[in-house]
């Protein structure tokens, strides 16, 4: 894959979008141009130009990607609700190693929380090169927002019922 210019929005400026708090969507197209849209639990930030998507049971998406490696993923900032469109190109699937192990742990945690432990089975980590990242809505800023630490407020709130 050839080198591309700088991303419109650097991935490092929207890291909260990759925490799996809000599911992402992926759109793929068959060789004939027929689209398929589905949800992803987590889009993993691998480095400044790559993301990892879980390869589990997305049979139609998988078929489309093998025919046409270009996909589009929309990630959402849990702090602001802003959406960012990632144009991606499939590179490879990792079926072992540190990336696979990290994604398997994350997927196992999501499966456990949702009672889907018997359903989720990671087959691989599909590695995609990020060709561009831009705000989905032209009103969304291209810079990140400072994140507030919600834990002190949550601790204070949680302590209130204890005297009851």
C-alpha positions as CSV (number, residue, x, y, z in Angstrom):
1,X,0.0,0.0,0.0
2,X,1.4,3.4,-0.9
3,X,1.9,6.2,1.6
4,X,-0.9,8.6,2.0
5,X,-1.0,12.2,3.1
6,X,-1.9,13.2,6.7
7,X,-5.3,12.2,7.9
8,X,-7.9,15.0,8.0
9,X,-8.4,14.1,11.7
10,X,-5.5,12.3,13.4
11,X,-6.7,9.0,15.0
12,X,-4.8,10.0,18.2
13,X,-7.1,13.0,18.6
14,X,-10.3,10.7,18.8
15,X,-9.0,7.9,21.0
16,X,-12.2,7.7,23.0
17,X,-14.0,6.6,19.9
18,X,-12.0,3.3,20.1
19,X,-13.0,2.3,23.6
20,X,-16.1,0.4,22.6
21,X,-18.5,2.5,24.6
22,X,-20.7,3.3,21.6
23,X,-20.8,0.6,18.8
24,X,-19.5,1.5,15.4
25,X,-20.9,0.8,12.0
26,X,-19.1,-0.8,9.0
27,X,-20.3,-0.5,5.4
28,X,-18.8,-2.9,2.9
29,X,-19.8,-3.4,-0.8
30,X,-19.7,-6.5,-2.9
31,X,-17.9,-6.7,-6.2
32,X,-21.2,-5.7,-7.8
33,X,-21.5,-2.6,-5.6
34,X,-24.3,-4.0,-3.3
35,X,-23.8,-2.5,0.2
36,X,-23.9,-4.2,3.5
37,X,-24.1,-2.3,6.8
38,X,-23.6,-3.9,10.3
39,X,-22.5,-3.0,13.8
40,X,-19.1,-3.6,15.4
41,X,-18.6,-3.9,19.2
42,X,-15.2,-2.3,19.1
43,X,-12.8,-0.7,16.6
44,X,-9.3,-1.1,17.9
45,X,-6.7,1.6,17.4
46,X,-3.5,-0.2,16.4
47,X,-1.3,2.7,15.5
48,X,-1.6,6.1,13.8
49,X,-2.6,4.6,10.5
50,X,-4.2,1.2,11.3
51,X,-7.2,-0.1,13.1
52,X,-8.2,-3.7,13.9
53,X,-11.7,-5.1,13.5
54,X,-12.8,-8.4,14.9
55,X,-13.4,-11.2,12.5
56,X,-16.1,-13.3,14.1
57,X,-19.3,-14.0,12.3
58,X,-19.8,-11.2,9.8
59,X,-20.2,-13.6,6.9
60,X,-21.6,-11.0,4.4
61,X,-19.1,-8.4,5.5
62,X,-16.3,-10.9,5.2
63,X,-17.3,-12.0,1.7
64,X,-17.5,-8.4,0.6
65,X,-14.1,-7.5,2.0
66,X,-12.5,-10.4,0.2
67,X,-14.1,-9.2,-3.0
68,X,-13.5,-5.4,-2.4
69,X,-11.0,-4.4,0.3
70,X,-12.4,-0.9,0.7
71,X,-14.8,-0.3,3.6
72,X,-16.1,2.7,5.6
73,X,-16.5,2.7,9.4
74,X,-18.2,5.3,11.5
75,X,-16.9,5.7,15.1
76,X,-18.6,7.9,17.7
77,X,-17.1,10.0,20.5
78,X,-18.8,9.1,23.8
79,X,-18.1,12.5,25.2
80,X,-19.5,14.6,22.4
81,X,-21.6,12.3,20.2
82,X,-19.5,13.5,17.2
83,X,-19.1,10.9,14.5
84,X,-16.0,10.3,12.4
85,X,-15.9,8.5,9.1
86,X,-12.9,6.2,8.5
87,X,-12.1,5.1,5.0
88,X,-10.2,1.8,5.3
89,X,-8.4,-0.7,3.1
90,X,-8.1,-4.3,4.3
91,X,-4.5,-5.5,4.6
92,X,-4.5,-8.9,6.4
93,X,-6.0,-11.0,9.1
94,X,-3.9,-11.9,12.2
95,X,-5.0,-15.2,13.8
96,X,-2.4,-15.2,16.7
97,X,-0.1,-12.9,18.5
98,X,-0.4,-9.9,20.9
99,X,-3.1,-8.1,18.8
100,X,-5.2,-11.2,18.6
101,X,-4.8,-11.9,22.3
102,X,-5.8,-8.3,23.3
103,X,-8.8,-8.3,21.0
104,X,-9.9,-11.7,22.3
105,X,-9.7,-10.4,25.9
106,X,-11.8,-7.3,25.0
107,X,-14.3,-9.4,23.1
108,X,-14.6,-11.9,25.9
109,X,-15.3,-9.1,28.3
110,X,-18.1,-7.7,26.1
111,X,-19.5,-11.2,25.6
112,X,-19.5,-11.8,29.3
113,X,-21.3,-8.5,30.1
114,X,-24.0,-9.2,27.5
115,X,-24.5,-12.9,28.2
116,X,-23.2,-13.8,24.8
117,X,-20.1,-15.8,25.9
118,X,-21.2,-18.9,23.9
119,X,-21.9,-16.8,20.7
120,X,-18.8,-14.7,20.3
121,X,-15.8,-16.5,18.9
122,X,-12.9,-14.5,17.5
123,X,-11.5,-16.0,14.3
124,X,-9.0,-13.2,13.7
125,X,-8.1,-9.5,13.8
126,X,-8.7,-7.9,10.4
127,X,-6.0,-5.2,10.0
128,X,-7.0,-2.2,8.0
129,X,-5.0,0.8,6.8
130,X,-6.8,4.1,7.5
131,X,-6.8,6.1,4.3
132,X,-8.7,9.0,5.8
133,X,-10.5,10.1,8.9
134,X,-12.9,13.0,8.9
135,X,-15.9,14.4,10.8
136,X,-19.1,12.8,9.6
137,X,-20.9,16.1,10.1
138,X,-19.2,19.3,8.9
139,X,-20.2,20.9,12.3
140,X,-18.0,18.5,14.2
141,X,-14.6,19.9,15.1
142,X,-11.5,18.1,13.9
143,X,-9.7,18.4,17.2
144,X,-10.1,16.4,20.3
145,X,-11.8,17.6,23.5
146,X,-10.2,17.4,26.9
147,X,-11.7,14.6,28.8
148,X,-13.0,15.1,32.3
149,X,-12.4,12.5,34.9
150,X,-15.9,11.3,35.9
151,X,-14.7,9.1,38.8
152,X,-14.7,11.8,41.6
153,X,-18.3,12.7,40.8
154,X,-19.3,9.0,40.6
155,X,-17.6,8.3,43.9
156,X,-19.5,11.1,45.5
157,X,-22.8,10.0,44.0
158,X,-22.2,6.4,45.0
159,X,-21.5,7.4,48.6
160,X,-24.8,9.2,49.1
161,X,-27.0,6.1,49.4
162,X,-24.8,4.3,51.9
163,X,-26.3,6.1,55.0
164,X,-29.7,4.8,54.0
